């Protein structure tokens, strides 16, 4: 009876080790899914972009585009 418990304990430990190893090697965590992808609504509100768009140099008229600092 004690031998059977010992075998079960060793099997459970090996099983847990195997699951942990497989999860570490092939887990589904993808850090690129969690990275910030650009300015959010608070950033836009702070800078006066109430319409939710960002203004790039290409979207500006030529006079304003030339006046931008480089």
C-alpha positions as CSV (number, residue, x, y, z in Angstrom):
1,X,0.0,0.0,0.0
2,X,2.8,2.5,0.9
3,X,4.6,1.5,-2.3
4,X,1.5,2.3,-4.3
5,X,1.2,5.8,-2.7
6,X,4.9,6.5,-3.4
7,X,4.4,5.5,-7.1
8,X,1.4,7.8,-7.3
9,X,3.3,10.7,-5.7
10,X,6.3,10.2,-8.1
11,X,3.8,10.0,-11.1
12,X,2.0,13.2,-10.0
13,X,5.3,15.0,-9.5
14,X,6.5,13.9,-13.0
15,X,3.2,14.9,-14.5
16,X,3.3,18.3,-12.9
17,X,6.9,18.8,-14.1
18,X,5.9,17.8,-17.7
19,X,2.9,20.1,-17.7
20,X,5.1,23.0,-16.4
21,X,7.8,22.3,-19.0
22,X,5.3,22.1,-21.9
23,X,3.5,25.3,-20.8
24,X,6.8,27.2,-20.5
25,X,8.0,26.1,-23.9
26,X,4.8,26.3,-25.8
27,X,2.6,28.6,-23.7
28,X,0.2,31.0,-25.4
29,X,1.6,34.2,-23.8
30,X,2.4,36.7,-26.6
31,X,3.9,39.9,-25.2
32,X,3.3,41.8,-28.5
33,X,-0.4,41.6,-27.8
34,X,0.0,43.6,-24.7
35,X,2.2,46.4,-26.0
36,X,0.7,49.9,-26.4
37,X,0.0,50.5,-30.1
38,X,0.0,54.3,-30.1
39,X,-1.4,57.3,-28.3
40,X,-4.7,56.7,-26.6
41,X,-7.7,59.0,-25.9
42,X,-6.1,60.7,-22.9
43,X,-3.1,61.7,-24.9
44,X,-5.3,63.1,-27.7
45,X,-7.4,65.0,-25.2
46,X,-4.4,66.5,-23.5
47,X,-3.1,67.8,-26.8
48,X,-6.3,69.1,-28.2
49,X,-7.2,66.3,-30.7
50,X,-10.9,66.1,-29.7
51,X,-11.9,64.3,-32.9
52,X,-9.8,61.3,-32.0
53,X,-7.4,61.6,-34.9
54,X,-3.7,62.4,-34.9
55,X,-2.4,65.0,-37.2
56,X,0.7,64.1,-39.1
57,X,2.9,66.4,-41.2
58,X,1.5,64.8,-44.4
59,X,-2.0,65.8,-43.5
60,X,-1.1,69.5,-43.0
61,X,-1.1,72.1,-45.7
62,X,2.3,72.9,-47.2
63,X,2.7,76.2,-45.3
64,X,2.2,74.5,-41.9
65,X,4.2,71.5,-42.9
66,X,7.2,73.7,-43.7
67,X,6.9,75.5,-40.4
68,X,7.3,72.3,-38.3
69,X,10.6,71.9,-36.4
70,X,12.8,69.1,-37.6
